Amino acid sequence: MKAGKIPLNERLGLGDRLKYSLLATLILFIILGLSSLIPMSIEEAGTLLEEAKKIIGENPTVIGIWTNNMLAALLIYIPFLGIGLAGYIMFQTGRIFGALAVESGISSIMLILFAVVTVYGLIEFVAYGTALTESILFSYSIVKRSLRHELRWLLISMGIVAGLLLIAAILEVIIINFFTQTLLPGT
């Protein structure tokens, strides 16, 4: 490396990384929204929802939701591959929102907005945007042979993402319990 030529990842401070994380979050929301709008049959929607139930279980728990979401985030952190995996994960999540829309008759965009307004979805996506940003920067640091500096940021990012996903999982379970006990008693 030439003297005075500091790699991008070493020049970025916390504020810059937050801005990039928010941009990544926006991109992930766009992928989610667009994929939720892809038409599907009632049969395809039923199959997707059954597969989703197998992953999160019939009675979602904080640990179950957190584990599933943390696994997705860890996949996003994989250097180079994580970037594509983030897109794939968001695409598939959008398809699940689309399946819920087919089953419920509520627009998939309204369902996504509900997840954002109730905050848990927003927190989850900021966590995924943070993981995606760090995946890109970590991949860049591998290419630029600037790993030492980036390893610290990687660990900080993973801690933040784990905490955000835990908060989101707690809120999601509270919302699920509220709806199943208040609006859908006996289910």
Sequence and secondary structure as in RCSB ss.txt:
>XXXX:A:sequence
MKAGKIPLNERLGLGDRLKYSLLATLILFIILGLSSLIPMSIEEAGTLLEEAKKIIGENPTVIGIWTNNMLAALL
IYIPFLGIGLAGYIMFQTGRIFGALAVESGISSIMLILFAVVTVYGLIEFVAYGTALTESILFSYSIVKRSLRHE
LRWLLISMGIVAGLLLIAAILEVIIINFFTQTLLPGT
>XXXX:A:secstr
  TT   HHHH  HHHHHHHHHHHHHHHHHHHHHHHTS   HHHHHHHHHHHHHHH SS  HHHHHHHHHHHHHH
HHSTTHHHHHHHHHHHHHHHHHHHHHHHH S HHHHHHHHHHTSHHHHHHHHHHHHHHHHHHHHHHHHTT HHHH
HHHHHHHHHHHHHHHHHHHHHHHHHHHHIIIIISTT 
